[in-house]
Amino acid sequence: MKTFLPKVNQDDRKWHVIDADGAVLGRLAVQVANVLRGKNKPVFTPHLDAGDFVVVINAEKVLVTGKKETEKLFMSYSGWKGGERYRSVAEIRQRHPEKLIMHAVKGMIPKNRLGRKLLTKLKVYKGSAHPHSAQQPASFKLENQ
């Protein structure tokens, strides 16, 4: 018995638009990561890129539960001695709300070459406008929202 390997064609990729308005960050990130990997398709193979493109709009309107808005801290390091910087979710949301969704999705995909390739198919935008209308993206209905 031979192992079935699907023919992953670059032309079969679809584009999905997800509106993050009122969505909980973690639950949104799980569904985005599943679409990026192709887990929603019957030809899913763990070591192949069979996923679709995802455009997330209204990134500044994503919700976090509990006290995470003020108490959850993200650390960045400049590389210099004493160069650690901690920022809360509220500070990141104010300056770059796209980074909240990118960071959450990045933690849910493989940490290897495949994961880095998958992240290039994720496009996150602050407002409701995006430059990918030529790809005719279909709206994606979030589950449990």
N, CA, C and O atoms as a DFTB+ gen file, in Angstrom:
580 C
 N C O
     1  1       0.848      -1.176       0.000
     2  2       0.000       0.000       0.000
     3  2       0.896       1.243       0.000
     4  3       1.791       1.376       0.834
     5  1       0.643       2.132      -0.933
     6  2       1.431       3.351      -1.010
     7  2       0.702       4.502      -0.313
     8  3      -0.527       4.537      -0.260
     9  1       1.474       5.424       0.210
    10  2       0.913       6.588       0.852
    11  2       0.405       7.562      -0.200
    12  3       1.109       7.877      -1.159
    13  1      -0.818       8.036      -0.016
    14  2      -1.417       8.988      -0.954
    15  2      -0.846      10.367      -0.686
    16  3      -0.911      10.853       0.444
    17  1      -0.290      11.004      -1.700
    18  2       0.172      12.381      -1.605
    19  2      -0.622      13.222      -2.592
    20  3      -0.585      12.959      -3.794
    21  1      -1.330      14.216      -2.111
    22  2      -2.137      15.033      -3.026
    23  2      -1.256      15.908      -3.891
    24  3      -0.161      16.304      -3.493
    25  1      -1.749      16.201      -5.073
    26  2      -1.062      17.127      -5.954
    27  2      -1.437      18.538      -5.498
    28  3      -2.541      19.009      -5.773
    29  1      -0.544      19.192      -4.821
    30  2      -0.810      20.542      -4.319
    31  2      -0.451      21.524      -5.419
    32  3       0.720      21.713      -5.749
    33  1      -1.479      22.145      -5.980
    34  2      -1.304      23.074      -7.091
    35  2      -1.466      24.500      -6.582
    36  3      -2.391      24.786      -5.822
    37  1      -0.577      25.392      -6.993
    38  2      -0.640      26.777      -6.552
    39  2      -1.890      27.483      -7.070
    40  3      -2.326      28.465      -6.470
    41  1      -2.478      27.009      -8.171
    42  2      -3.639      27.661      -8.756
    43  2      -4.927      27.369      -7.986
    44  3      -5.922      28.074      -8.158
    45  1      -4.917      26.340      -7.143
    46  2      -6.125      25.955      -6.411
    47  2      -6.341      26.771      -5.145
    48  3      -7.318      26.544      -4.432
    49  1      -5.469      27.701      -4.854
    50  2      -5.570      28.488      -3.625
    51  2      -6.746      29.464      -3.715
    52  3      -6.929      30.152      -4.720
    53  1      -7.520      29.505      -2.660
    54  2      -8.622      30.456      -2.586
    55  2      -8.227      31.582      -1.632
    56  3      -7.281      31.451      -0.855
    57  1      -8.950      32.661      -1.702
    58  2      -8.741      33.809      -0.818
    59  2      -9.969      33.961       0.063
    60  3     -11.099      33.916      -0.423
    61  1      -9.746      34.141       1.360
    62  2     -10.828      34.309       2.326
    63  2     -10.644      35.632       3.055
    64  3      -9.523      36.016       3.388
    65  1     -11.751      36.325       3.301
    66  2     -11.737      37.547       4.105
    67  2     -12.431      37.247       5.420
    68  3     -13.555      36.747       5.440
    69  1     -11.757      37.553       6.513
    70  2     -12.315      37.342       7.843
    71  2     -12.401      38.698       8.531
    72  3     -11.418      39.435       8.600
    73  1     -13.594      39.018       9.040
    74  2     -13.791      40.264       9.771
    75  2     -13.559      39.983      11.254
    76  3     -14.265      39.174      11.855
    77  1     -12.568      40.652      11.840
    78  2     -12.199      40.412      13.242
    79  2     -13.019      41.258      14.204
    80  3     -12.753      41.236      15.406
    81  1     -13.990      41.989      13.723
    82  2     -14.801      42.861      14.573
    83  2     -15.597      42.021      15.568
    84  3     -16.486      41.266      15.174
    85  1     -15.280      42.149      16.849
    86  2     -15.997      41.429      17.894
    87  2     -15.541      39.997      18.105
    88  3     -16.115      39.294      18.936
    89  1     -14.527      39.543      17.379
    90  2     -14.038      38.171      17.530
    91  2     -13.005      38.110      18.660
    92  3     -12.228      39.046      18.849
    93  1     -13.003      37.014      19.402
    94  2     -12.021      36.802      20.461
    95  2     -10.707      36.374      19.805
    96  3     -10.701      35.519      18.919
    97  1      -9.607      36.966      20.240
    98  2      -8.312      36.812      19.573
    99  2      -7.886      35.356      19.412
   100  3      -7.541      34.944      18.304
   101  1      -7.900      34.582      20.465
   102  2      -7.437      33.195      20.393
   103  2      -8.297      32.320      19.502
   104  3      -7.782      31.501      18.741
   105  1      -9.603      32.491      19.595
   106  2     -10.521      31.689      18.780
   107  2     -10.403      32.054      17.301
   108  3     -10.510      31.194      16.426
   109  1     -10.182      33.326      17.041
   110  2      -9.959      33.780      15.668
   111  2      -8.662      33.197      15.126
   112  3      -8.618      32.726      13.990
   113  1      -7.601      33.227      15.935
   114  2      -6.288      32.764      15.495
   115  2      -6.299      31.270      15.166
   116  3      -5.632      30.844      14.223
   117  1      -7.037      30.481      15.920
   118  2      -7.124      29.041      15.649
   119  2      -7.726      28.789      14.280
   120  3      -7.214      27.973      13.514
   121  1      -8.812      29.486      13.967
   122  2      -9.486      29.260      12.693
   123  2      -8.661      29.778      11.523
   124  3      -8.659      29.175      10.451
   125  1      -7.957      30.898      11.722
   126  2      -7.085      31.416      10.675
   127  2      -5.939      30.438      10.417
   128  3      -5.608      30.163       9.264
   129  1      -5.334      29.914      11.482
   130  2      -4.232      28.969      11.333
   131  2      -4.682      27.694      10.626
   132  3      -3.933      27.142       9.821
   133  1      -5.884      27.221      10.911
   134  2      -6.395      26.017      10.255
   135  2      -6.598      26.233       8.760
   136  3      -6.313      25.338       7.965
   137  1      -7.085      27.402       8.368
   138  2      -7.276      27.693       6.942
   139  2      -5.921      27.842       6.252
   140  3      -5.742      27.370       5.129
   141  1      -4.962      28.497       6.920
   142  2      -3.623      28.655       6.338
   143  2      -2.959      27.302       6.097
   144  3      -2.303      27.112       5.072
   145  1      -3.119      26.369       7.019
   146  2      -2.507      25.048       6.888
   147  2      -3.273      24.143       5.934
   148  3      -2.695      23.214       5.370
   149  1      -4.561      24.399       5.743
   150  2      -5.373      23.551       4.875
   151  2      -6.070      22.449       5.632
   152  3      -6.488      21.458       5.034
   153  1      -6.205      22.601       6.946
   154  2      -6.852      21.561       7.749
   155  2      -8.341      21.451       7.470
   156  3      -8.967      20.462       7.850
   157  1      -8.916      22.445       6.817
   158  2     -10.332      22.393       6.478
   159  2     -10.581      21.689       5.150
   160  3     -11.725      21.622       4.700
   161  1      -9.544      21.167       4.515
   162  2      -9.668      20.492       3.225
   163  2      -9.480      18.986       3.391
   164  3      -8.786      18.549       4.308
   165  1     -10.088      18.196       2.521
   166  2      -9.918      16.743       2.632
   167  2      -8.533      16.264       2.209
   168  3      -8.174      15.121       2.494
   169  1      -7.741      17.107       1.531
   170  2      -6.409      16.684       1.076
   171  2      -5.315      17.168       2.025
   172  3      -4.156      17.266       1.621
   173  1      -5.660      17.473       3.284
   174  2      -4.665      17.972       4.237
   175  2      -3.560      16.948       4.433
   176  3      -3.818      15.770       4.679
   177  1      -2.340      17.413       4.321
   178  2      -1.153      16.616       4.594
   179  2      -0.250      17.463       5.479
   180  3       0.031      18.610       5.132
   181  1       0.219      16.935       6.618
   182  2       0.944      17.772       7.582
   183  2       2.206      18.428       7.042
   184  3       2.555      19.526       7.477
   185  1       2.899      17.787       6.108
   186  2       4.177      18.333       5.661
   187  2       4.082      19.110       4.350
   188  3       5.106      19.516       3.802
   189  1       2.855      19.323       3.837
   190  2       2.674      20.071       2.600
   191  2       1.840      21.327       2.841
   192  3       1.023      21.374       3.761
   193  1       2.048      22.319       2.026
   194  2       1.283      23.562       2.099
   195  2       0.081      23.440       1.175
   196  3       0.193      23.652      -0.032
   197  1      -1.065      23.098       1.745
   198  2      -2.290      22.950       0.959
   199  2      -3.321      23.997       1.339
   200  3      -4.478      23.896       0.932
   201  1      -2.926      24.996       2.107
   202  2      -3.864      25.977       2.635
   203  2      -4.168      27.111       1.681
   204  3      -3.623      27.193       0.581
   205  1      -5.051      27.982       2.132
   206  2      -5.520      29.112       1.349
   207  2      -4.953      30.417       1.910
   208  3      -4.333      30.437       2.973
   209  1      -5.178      31.498       1.174
   210  2      -4.799      32.828       1.625
   211  2      -5.886      33.381       2.540
   212  3      -7.071      33.124       2.326
   213  1      -5.491      34.132       3.549
   214  2      -6.443      34.709       4.491
   215  2      -6.161      36.200       4.627
   216  3      -5.023      36.611       4.853
   217  1      -7.216      37.007       4.486
   218  2      -7.141      38.444       4.696
   219  2      -8.005      38.758       5.913
   220  3      -9.210      38.504       5.904
   221  1      -7.395      39.307       6.955
   222  2      -8.119      39.668       8.172
   223  2      -8.263      41.182       8.188
   224  3      -7.278      41.911       8.077
   225  1      -9.503      41.649       8.327
   226  2      -9.756      43.090       8.368
   227  2     -10.285      43.472       9.751
   228  3     -10.707      42.608      10.519
   229  1     -10.260      44.759      10.062
   230  2     -10.691      45.298      11.355
   231  2      -9.903      44.698      12.510
   232  3     -10.485      44.281      13.512
   233  1      -8.590      44.652      12.377
   234  2      -7.740      44.051      13.401
   235  2      -7.793      44.813      14.715
   236  3      -7.562      44.227      15.773
   237  1      -8.093      46.103      14.672
   238  2      -8.114      46.886      15.908
   239  2      -9.349      46.593      16.752
   240  3      -9.409      47.009      17.909
   241  1     -10.343      45.882      16.199
   242  2     -11.588      45.613      16.917
   243  2     -11.644      44.203      17.494
   244  3     -12.701      43.764      17.948
   245  1     -10.521      43.487      17.483
   246  2     -10.492      42.142      18.041
   247  2     -10.566      42.239      19.566
   248  3     -10.047      43.186      20.158
   249  1     -11.209      41.264      20.193
   250  2     -11.406      41.277      21.641
   251  2     -10.442      40.335      22.338
   252  3     -10.026      39.320      21.777
   253  1     -10.093      40.682      23.561
   254  2      -9.398      39.762      24.458
   255  2     -10.233      39.667      25.721
   256  3     -10.901      40.630      26.099
   257  1     -10.203      38.515      26.377
   258  2     -11.059      38.291      27.531
   259  2     -10.316      38.587      28.826
   260  3      -9.087      38.638      28.858
   261  1     -11.071      38.778      29.871
   262  2     -10.488      38.992      31.194
   263  2      -9.721      40.297      31.281
   264  3     -10.119      41.306      30.700
   265  1      -8.610      40.266      32.017
   266  2      -7.787      41.456      32.227
   267  2      -6.593      41.501      31.287
   268  3      -5.630      42.225      31.541
   269  1      -6.649      40.727      30.194
   270  2      -5.505      40.648      29.286
   271  2      -5.178      41.980      28.620
   272  3      -4.029      42.225      28.252
   273  1      -6.162      42.824      28.465
   274  2      -5.938      44.116      27.801
   275  2      -4.862      44.934      28.519
   276  3      -4.071      45.622      27.874
   277  1      -4.831      44.862      29.839
   278  2      -3.856      45.659      30.592
   279  2      -2.758      44.821      31.230
   280  3      -1.652      45.323      31.430
   281  1      -3.030      43.558      31.558
   282  2      -2.064      42.769      32.324
   283  2      -1.188      41.847      31.488
   284  3      -0.100      41.477      31.931
   285  1      -1.627      41.467      30.298
   286  2      -0.799      40.606      29.450
   287  2       0.291      41.457      28.803
   288  3       0.006      42.501      28.216
   289  1       1.535      41.007      28.914
   290  2       2.666      41.773      28.408
   291  2       3.390      41.000      27.316
   292  3       3.581      39.788      27.417
   293  1       3.789      41.716      26.272
   294  2       4.603      41.155      25.204
   295  2       6.008      41.714      25.354
   296  3       6.180      42.924      25.506
   297  1       7.017      40.845      25.313
   298  2       8.393      41.268      25.491
   299  2       9.086      41.328      24.141
   300  3       8.915      40.440      23.305
   301  1       9.873      42.385      23.930
   302  2      10.730      42.467      22.753
   303  2      12.127      42.808      23.247
   304  3      12.295      43.445      24.287
   305  1      13.116      42.381      22.494
   306  2      14.502      42.570      22.914
   307  2      15.285      43.179      21.763
   308  3      15.269      42.653      20.650
   309  1      15.969      44.282      22.024
   310  2      16.681      45.000      20.982
   311  2      18.021      44.360      20.632
   312  3      18.577      44.629      19.567
   313  1      18.541      43.519      21.515
   314  2      19.847      42.924      21.299
   315  2      20.927      43.608      22.116
   316  3      22.032      43.080      22.244
   317  1      20.630      44.764      22.666
   318  2      21.560      45.497      23.510
   319  2      21.337      45.132      24.972
   320  3      20.272      44.653      25.359
   321  1      22.373      45.371      25.771
   322  2      22.267      45.107      27.198
   323  2      21.180      46.004      27.796
   324  3      21.173      47.214      27.567
   325  1      20.276      45.416      28.550
   326  2      19.170      46.185      29.129
   327  2      18.126      46.588      28.109
   328  3      17.333      47.494      28.364
   329  1      18.110      45.931      26.953
   330  2      17.218      46.330      25.871
   331  2      15.885      45.618      25.859
   332  3      15.241      45.557      24.813
   333  1      15.446      45.076      26.986
   334  2      14.134      44.442      27.044
   335  2      13.057      45.515      27.143
   336  3      13.207      46.503      27.862
   337  1      11.982      45.307      26.416
   338  2      10.868      46.239      26.477
   339  2       9.581      45.431      26.570
   340  3       9.368      44.492      25.803
   341  1       8.741      45.800      27.502
   342  2       7.468      45.124      27.702
   343  2       6.341      46.063      27.305
   344  3       6.329      47.232      27.692
   345  1       5.390      45.543      26.527
   346  2       4.240      46.337      26.104
   347  2       2.962      45.546      26.397
   348  3       2.930      44.324      26.246
   349  1       1.922      46.249      26.813
   350  2       0.639      45.607      27.071
   351  2      -0.144      45.485      25.762
   352  3       0.223      46.063      24.739
   353  1      -1.220      44.726      25.826
   354  2      -2.079      44.548      24.648
   355  2      -2.656      45.891      24.215
   356  3      -2.786      46.155      23.020
   357  1      -3.002      46.741      25.180
   358  2      -3.567      48.049      24.849
   359  2      -2.556      48.913      24.090
   360  3      -2.933      49.624      23.158
   361  1      -1.279      48.861      24.478
   362  2      -0.260      49.647      23.783
   363  2      -0.027      49.140      22.366
   364  3       0.137      49.931      21.438
   365  1      -0.014      47.828      22.201
   366  2       0.175      47.257      20.865
   367  2      -1.038      47.557      19.985
   368  3      -0.890      47.869      18.804
   369  1      -2.224      47.463      20.556
   370  2      -3.446      47.744      19.800
   371  2      -3.451      49.198      19.309
   372  3      -3.935      49.480      18.213
   373  1      -2.921      50.107      20.109
   374  2      -2.918      51.515      19.743
   375  2      -1.975      51.792      18.570
   376  3      -2.318      52.558      17.670
   377  1      -0.789      51.174      18.574
   378  2       0.205      51.466      17.540
   379  2       0.101      50.541      16.327
   380  3       0.018      51.016      15.194
   381  1       0.106      49.226      16.554
   382  2       0.100      48.240      15.464
   383  2      -0.851      47.092      15.810
   384  3      -0.387      46.037      16.241
   385  1      -2.166      47.262      15.637
   386  2      -3.102      46.193      16.000
   387  2      -2.930      44.935      15.156
   388  3      -3.378      43.862      15.558
   389  1      -2.284      45.048      13.982
   390  2      -2.072      43.861      13.146
   391  2      -1.151      42.861      13.848
   392  3      -1.277      41.652      13.650
   393  1      -0.229      43.367      14.665
   394  2       0.745      42.496      15.313
   395  2       0.102      41.551      16.324
   396  3       0.633      40.470      16.576
   397  1      -1.027      41.938      16.904
   398  2      -1.720      41.053      17.845
   399  2      -2.146      39.763      17.142
   400  3      -1.915      38.665      17.647
   401  1      -2.765      39.909      15.984
   402  2      -3.261      38.741      15.249
   403  2      -2.097      37.951      14.662
   404  3      -2.100      36.721      14.710
   405  1      -1.108      38.638      14.114
   406  2       0.060      37.942      13.544
   407  2       0.774      37.106      14.610
   408  3       1.159      35.966      14.348
   409  1       0.951      37.661      15.797
   410  2       1.646      36.962      16.879
   411  2       0.852      35.736      17.326
   412  3       1.430      34.677      17.571
   413  1      -0.474      35.879      17.432
   414  2      -1.312      34.760      17.871
   415  2      -1.313      33.629      16.845
   416  3      -1.244      32.456      17.213
   417  1      -1.391      33.978      15.560
   418  2      -1.418      32.947      14.509
   419  2      -0.051      32.292      14.389
   420  3       0.042      31.083      14.177
   421  1       1.010      33.081      14.522
   422  2       2.369      32.546      14.410
   423  2       2.631      31.479      15.459
   424  3       3.368      30.527      15.206
   425  1       2.034      31.631      16.635
   426  2       2.205      30.631      17.684
   427  2       1.451      29.347      17.429
   428  3       1.679      28.355      18.122
   429  1       0.556      29.335      16.452
   430  2      -0.285      28.156      16.199
   431  2       0.075      27.415      14.917
   432  3      -0.629      26.481      14.534
   433  1       1.142      27.805      14.255
   434  2       1.578      27.085      13.060
   435  2       2.951      26.481      13.332
   436  3       3.599      26.861      14.307
   437  1       3.409      25.559      12.502
   438  2       4.699      24.902      12.754
   439  2       5.856      25.893      12.799
   440  3       5.862      26.902      12.094
   441  1       6.830      25.580      13.641
   442  2       8.010      26.443      13.792
   443  2       9.125      25.911      12.917
   444  3      10.125      25.405      13.427
   445  1       8.970      26.018      11.603
   446  2       9.968      25.538      10.644
   447  2       9.776      26.269       9.316
   448  3       9.062      27.270       9.248
   449  1      10.422      25.758       8.252
   450  2      10.308      26.397       6.941
   451  2       8.871      26.466       6.467
   452  3       8.447      27.460       5.877
   453  1       8.122      25.401       6.730
   454  2       6.731      25.369       6.297
   455  2       5.927      26.463       6.994
   456  3       5.109      27.132       6.361
   457  1       6.154      26.648       8.283
   458  2       5.439      27.680       9.019
   459  2       5.749      29.074       8.522
   460  3       4.858      29.919       8.437
   461  1       7.004      29.321       8.192
   462  2       7.373      30.636       7.662
   463  2       6.730      30.879       6.302
   464  3       6.364      32.008       5.977
   465  1       6.595      29.831       5.516
   466  2       5.937      29.954       4.215
   467  2       4.435      30.197       4.391
   468  3       3.835      30.964       3.637
   469  1       3.839      29.550       5.378
   470  2       2.413      29.731       5.630
   471  2       2.100      31.161       6.069
   472  3       1.066      31.711       5.690
   473  1       2.982      31.765       6.862
   474  2       2.741      33.120       7.358
   475  2       2.714      34.155       6.241
   476  3       2.113      35.218       6.399
   477  1       3.361      33.859       5.109
   478  2       3.330      34.816       3.999
   479  2       1.951      34.871       3.344
   480  3       1.666      35.805       2.594
   481  1       1.093      33.888       3.614
   482  2      -0.247      33.876       3.040
   483  2      -1.273      34.571       3.923
   484  3      -2.456      34.621       3.585
   485  1      -0.822      35.111       5.061
   486  2      -1.711      35.830       5.968
   487  2      -1.521      37.332       5.782
   488  3      -0.404      37.839       5.880
   489  1      -2.607      38.032       5.515
   490  2      -2.590      39.485       5.348
   491  2      -3.543      40.084       6.379
   492  3      -4.727      39.748       6.404
   493  1      -3.025      40.973       7.231
   494  2      -3.831      41.566       8.301
   495  2      -3.856      43.079       8.107
   496  3      -2.817      43.697       7.874
   497  1      -5.059      43.677       8.205
   498  2      -5.215      45.110       7.983
   499  2      -6.008      45.736       9.110
   500  3      -6.895      45.120       9.700
   501  1      -5.655      46.998       9.394
   502  2      -6.241      47.735      10.511
   503  2      -7.704      48.064      10.257
   504  3      -8.539      47.799      11.122
   505  1      -8.038      48.612       9.140
   506  2      -9.408      49.033       8.845
   507  2     -10.182      47.971       8.074
   508  3      -9.796      46.803       8.024
   509  1     -11.286      48.412       7.474
   510  2     -12.106      47.461       6.718
   511  2     -11.716      47.401       5.249
   512  3     -12.284      46.609       4.497
   513  1     -10.758      48.222       4.823
   514  2     -10.316      48.226       3.427
   515  2      -9.054      47.374       3.281
   516  3      -8.201      47.346       4.169
   517  1      -8.954      46.684       2.149
   518  2      -7.768      45.889       1.856
   519  2      -7.502      45.927       0.351
   520  3      -8.437      46.099      -0.431
   521  1      -6.241      45.770      -0.066
   522  2      -5.900      45.887      -1.494
   523  2      -6.006      44.575      -2.275
   524  3      -5.399      44.458      -3.340
   525  1      -6.752      43.593      -1.784
   526  2      -6.795      42.280      -2.430
   527  2      -8.139      42.006      -3.102
   528  3      -8.535      40.847      -3.228
   529  1      -8.837      43.036      -3.528
   530  2     -10.139      42.829      -4.167
   531  2     -10.008      42.172      -5.539
   532  3     -10.958      41.550      -6.014
   533  1      -8.840      42.300      -6.185
   534  2      -8.636      41.679      -7.490
   535  2      -8.626      40.150      -7.402
   536  3      -8.904      39.467      -8.388
   537  1      -8.309      39.623      -6.232
   538  2      -8.290      38.165      -6.046
   539  2      -9.678      37.604      -5.760
   540  3      -9.835      36.392      -5.615
   541  1     -10.682      38.466      -5.678
   542  2     -12.073      38.086      -5.422
   543  2     -12.190      37.187      -4.191
   544  3     -12.628      36.042      -4.305
   545  1     -11.804      37.692      -3.016
   546  2     -11.870      36.859      -1.810
   547  2     -13.313      36.638      -1.366
   548  3     -14.165      37.518      -1.485
   549  1     -13.559      35.433      -0.850
   550  2     -14.877      35.096      -0.324
   551  2     -14.877      35.343       1.182
   552  3     -13.865      35.139       1.852
   553  1     -16.013      35.782       1.707
   554  2     -16.079      36.011       3.149
   555  2     -16.121      34.668       3.867
   556  3     -16.773      33.726       3.415
   557  1     -15.421      34.594       4.985
   558  2     -15.299      33.352       5.757
   559  2     -16.102      33.516       7.036
   560  3     -15.892      34.467       7.790
   561  1     -17.014      32.599       7.281
   562  2     -17.859      32.644       8.476
   563  2     -17.119      31.982       9.624
   564  3     -16.763      30.807       9.545
   565  1     -16.886      32.742      10.698
   566  2     -16.214      32.202      11.873
   567  2     -17.162      31.318      12.646
   568  3     -18.354      31.611      12.740
   569  1     -16.642      30.236      13.202
   570  2     -17.436      29.335      14.027
   571  2     -17.373      29.814      15.469
   572  3     -16.377      30.403      15.889
   573  1     -18.434      29.561      16.226
   574  2     -18.497      29.880      17.665
   575  2     -18.328      31.371      17.930
   576  3     -17.679      31.751      18.904
   577  1     -18.887      32.200      17.102
   578  2     -18.782      33.642      17.347
   579  2     -20.151      34.225      17.550
   580  3     -20.283      35.429      17.771
